Amino acid sequence: MQINIRTAACWVAFTLAGLATSNAQTAITHSFLATGGETRIVDGEGKTIWKYPGSTRDGFVLPNGNILLAVSKNKEYPGGAVVEVKRDLTKVFEFKGTQSEVNTAQLLPNGNIMLTEAGAKPRVLEVDREGKIVVEVPLSCQNTNHHMESRMTRKLPNGNYLVPQLFDKVVREYTPKAEIVWEFKTAAEPKDSWPFTAIRLANGNTLVNCTHGNTVVEVDATGKVVWQLSNADLPDKLLNDPCGAQRLPNGNTVICSYAIGAKRTKLLEVTPDKKVVWTFVEEKGPGIHEVQILDTNGKPLDGAVMK
């Protein structure tokens, strides 16, 4: 059988073009809220489309479009703060911290706001919209280093609080009466595997980022590690002080490299089989402390925000 060379060449060119188009169509894009040294919303093309003029620890874009932020301590807020602002930066809520730092901000279904205070009396607080403290839960943790007491605390659907305690190298679940009903101790090695983010997943497992240990683990209810990610699983050293994280509805995990990974990688998304499918890379600027993915390829995420 004779093959026309020109026809064959055209067929190959058409096929390659089709593949390129297909790959372009399936490329992942995300818009996201980033907190840290820079507080901003970044669109799917990597452009900053909104900024808050200050450093922050934690934050959420709320269903009404406002942004809830745990603000780092500064001249205006020497003990840190929680603020809720509109897109034009109009402030609609403010709670000033009374100790060393405020490291968490979470809107609760009843409209109250949960936060953590670091200091001589580390605690979880719930405050109402007038800023009145309605719940106070003291934390059992070291307090010689206030900055390293706790991080991304979250109130769980069962009413308890999941608290990563850095220098104690433990994640604890507290009841509103301050009873410890579950805990997971991070590994002795790698050194300084301080827990930063702890996410209670729908299946009952808990995802934990271990900062200077450059590892991320998922553990079951007994504390058994059922999934783990380190730089040994990746094509390059993309994990560099993994702080914030988010489990996406598709089962993938987005991780912040706060100290910035190889090739200036600040965010990466991995599948359950540890394949890197998306990264956010910038030549300049600080790392990202905590992240909230807002959409994928322009489609808003469904369900609860698991971060």
C-alpha positions in Angstrom: 0.0 0.0 0.0 1.4 3.4 -0.9 1.2 6.3 1.5 1.2 9.8 0.3 4.0 11.6 2.2 2.2 14.9 2.1 -1.0 13.4 3.4 0.9 11.6 6.2 2.7 14.8 7.2 -0.6 16.7 7.3 -2.2 13.9 9.4 0.7 14.0 11.9 0.6 17.8 12.1 -3.2 17.8 12.6 -2.8 15.1 15.4 -0.1 17.0 17.2 -2.2 20.2 17.0 -5.2 18.3 18.3 -3.2 17.0 21.3 -1.8 20.5 22.0 -5.3 21.9 22.0 -6.6 19.1 24.2 -3.7 19.6 26.7 -4.4 23.3 26.8 -8.1 22.6 27.5 -7.3 20.3 30.3 -4.6 22.4 32.0 -5.6 23.2 35.6 -6.0 26.8 36.7 -7.0 28.1 40.2 -7.9 31.4 41.7 -7.1 31.6 45.4 -6.8 33.7 48.6 -3.3 33.8 49.9 -2.4 35.0 53.4 1.0 35.7 54.8 3.5 38.5 54.2 1.2 39.5 51.3 -2.6 39.2 51.6 -4.3 38.9 48.2 -6.6 37.2 45.8 -4.9 35.8 42.7 -6.9 34.9 39.6 -6.5 31.8 37.4 -3.9 33.6 35.2 -1.7 34.3 38.2 -2.6 38.0 38.5 -3.3 39.7 41.8 -6.9 41.1 41.6 -7.3 42.1 45.3 -5.1 43.1 48.2 -5.4 43.7 51.9 -2.7 46.2 53.2 -1.2 44.0 55.9 0.3 40.7 56.9 -2.1 38.0 57.9 -2.0 34.5 59.4 -5.3 32.9 58.2 -8.3 33.8 56.2 -11.4 32.9 54.3 -13.4 34.3 51.4 -16.9 34.1 52.8 -20.1 33.2 50.9 -21.1 36.8 50.8 -17.9 37.8 49.2 -16.3 39.5 52.2 -12.9 38.4 53.5 -12.3 37.2 57.1 -8.7 37.6 58.2 -6.5 36.8 61.2 -4.3 39.8 61.1 -0.6 39.6 62.3 0.3 41.9 65.2 1.3 45.4 64.1 1.1 49.0 65.4 -2.7 49.1 65.0 -3.1 45.6 66.5 -0.3 44.9 69.0 -2.0 41.6 70.0 -3.2 40.7 66.5 -6.8 40.8 65.4 -9.6 39.3 63.4 -11.2 41.5 60.9 -13.9 41.0 58.2 -13.7 43.4 55.3 -15.6 44.1 52.1 -13.8 44.1 48.8 -13.4 47.9 49.0 -11.7 47.2 52.4 -14.6 48.6 54.4 -14.4 47.0 57.8 -17.6 45.2 59.0 -16.1 43.3 62.0 -13.1 43.7 64.3 -11.9 41.8 67.3 -8.6 43.0 68.8 -6.4 40.3 70.3 -5.6 40.7 74.0 -2.4 38.7 74.2 0.6 38.0 71.9 -0.9 36.9 68.6 -4.1 35.8 66.9 -3.5 32.9 64.5 -6.9 31.6 63.4 -10.1 33.0 62.1 -13.1 30.9 61.2 -16.7 31.9 60.6 -19.1 29.4 62.3 -22.6 28.4 61.0 -24.3 30.4 63.8 -22.5 33.6 62.7 -20.0 33.7 65.5 -16.3 33.7 64.8 -13.8 31.3 66.2 -10.2 32.4 66.8 -7.1 31.4 68.8 -5.0 33.6 71.0 -1.4 32.9 71.7 0.2 34.2 74.9 0.5 33.5 78.6 -3.0 32.0 78.5 -3.3 30.2 75.1 -7.0 29.7 74.3 -9.7 29.2 71.7 -12.4 31.8 71.6 -15.8 32.2 70.0 -17.0 35.7 69.8 -20.3 37.1 68.6 -20.8 39.9 66.0 -20.5 42.5 68.8 -17.1 41.1 69.8 -18.4 39.6 73.0 -16.6 36.3 74.1 -19.3 33.6 74.2 -17.0 30.5 74.4 -13.5 30.2 75.9 -11.4 27.0 75.8 -8.0 27.0 77.5 -5.3 25.0 75.7 -2.9 22.6 77.3 0.4 23.5 75.7 3.9 24.9 76.4 3.8 28.7 76.7 7.5 29.7 77.0 7.4 30.4 73.2 4.0 32.1 72.5 4.6 32.1 68.7 4.9 28.4 68.6 1.9 27.5 70.7 -0.8 26.7 68.1 -1.8 27.4 64.5 -4.6 26.6 62.1 -7.3 25.6 64.6 -10.7 24.6 63.3 -14.1 23.9 64.9 -15.4 20.5 63.8 -19.0 19.6 63.0 -19.1 17.7 66.3 -18.5 20.9 68.2 -14.9 20.1 69.2 -11.8 22.0 68.2 -8.9 20.6 66.3 -5.7 22.3 67.3 -2.1 21.9 65.9 0.4 22.6 68.7 3.8 23.3 67.1 6.5 23.0 69.8 4.5 20.2 71.5 4.6 18.3 68.2 1.0 17.2 68.7 -2.4 17.8 67.2 -5.2 17.7 69.8 -9.0 17.6 69.6 -10.5 19.5 72.5 -14.1 19.6 73.7 -15.7 23.0 74.6 -14.9 21.9 78.2 -11.2 21.7 77.3 -11.1 17.9 77.5 -8.6 16.3 75.2 -10.5 13.5 73.4 -8.0 12.7 70.5 -4.4 13.4 69.7 -1.8 12.7 67.1 1.9 13.1 67.9 4.1 13.9 64.9 7.3 11.9 64.2 10.6 12.5 66.0 12.2 12.4 62.6 12.5 14.4 60.4 13.6 16.9 63.0 11.2 19.8 63.9 8.1 18.2 62.3 5.9 20.8 63.9 2.3 20.4 63.0 0.8 23.6 61.4 -2.3 22.7 59.6 -4.7 19.9 60.7 -7.8 19.1 58.5 -10.4 16.6 59.7 -11.5 15.0 56.4 -15.0 13.6 55.6 -13.8 10.0 56.0 -12.6 10.8 59.6 -8.9 10.9 58.8 -6.8 14.0 59.6 -4.4 15.7 57.2 -1.4 17.3 58.9 1.4 19.5 57.5 4.7 19.1 59.4 6.5 22.4 58.5 10.3 22.0 59.0 10.0 18.2 58.6 8.9 18.9 54.9 6.3 16.2 55.2 2.5 15.9 54.9 0.7 13.0 56.5 -2.8 11.7 56.6 -3.7 9.6 59.7 -6.7 7.6 60.6 -8.7 7.8 63.8 -6.1 5.6 65.6 -3.2 7.8 64.5 -1.9 5.4 61.9 -0.3 7.1 58.9 -2.3 6.0 55.8 -0.8 8.5 53.3 2.4 10.5 53.4 4.1 13.0 51.1 7.7 14.2 51.2 10.2 15.6 48.7 11.3 12.0 48.0 7.9 11.5 46.3 8.3 14.6 44.1 10.3 15.5 41.0 12.1 18.3 42.9 12.2 19.7 46.4 8.9 21.5 46.2 8.1 21.2 49.9 10.0 23.8 51.9 8.2 24.5 55.2 4.7 23.3 54.3 2.4 25.4 56.3 -1.1 25.8 54.9 -3.0 23.2 53.0 -6.4 22.4 51.5 -8.0 19.1 50.5 -10.0 19.7 47.3 -13.4 18.1 46.5 -11.6 15.9 43.8 -9.3 14.4 46.5 -6.2 16.3 45.5 -4.3 18.3 48.1 -2.9 21.8 47.7 0.1 22.6 49.9 1.8 25.9 50.7 5.6 26.1 50.7 6.0 29.0 53.1 9.8 29.1 52.7 9.3 28.6 48.9 10.2 25.4 47.2 12.5 24.6 44.2 12.2 27.0 41.2 10.3 29.5 43.4 7.3 27.2 43.9 4.9 28.6 46.5 1.9 26.3 46.0 1.6 22.8 44.6 -1.3 20.4 44.0 -0.8 16.7 44.2 -3.1 13.7 43.5 -3.7 10.9 45.9 -1.0 8.9 44.0 1.4 11.9 44.5 1.5 13.2 41.0 2.0 17.0 40.8 -0.7 18.5 38.6 -0.5 22.2 39.4 2.0 24.6 40.8 2.1 28.4 41.5 5.5 29.8 40.9 6.6 33.5 41.3 10.0 35.0 40.9 9.5 37.5 43.7 7.6 38.0 46.9 7.2 36.1 50.1 5.9 32.6 50.6 2.2 31.8 51.3 1.3 31.1 54.8 -2.2 29.7 54.2 -4.4 29.3 51.1 -8.0 29.0 50.0 -8.6 27.7 46.5 -11.6 29.5 45.2 -12.2 27.9 41.8 -10.8 25.4 39.3 -10.8 26.4 35.7 -13.3 29.2 36.6 -15.7 26.9 38.3 -16.2 27.6 42.1 -15.5 24.8 44.4 -18.4 22.9 45.9 -19.0 21.9 49.5 -17.2 22.8 52.7 -13.8 24.4 52.5 -11.4 21.8 53.9 -8.4 24.0 55.0 
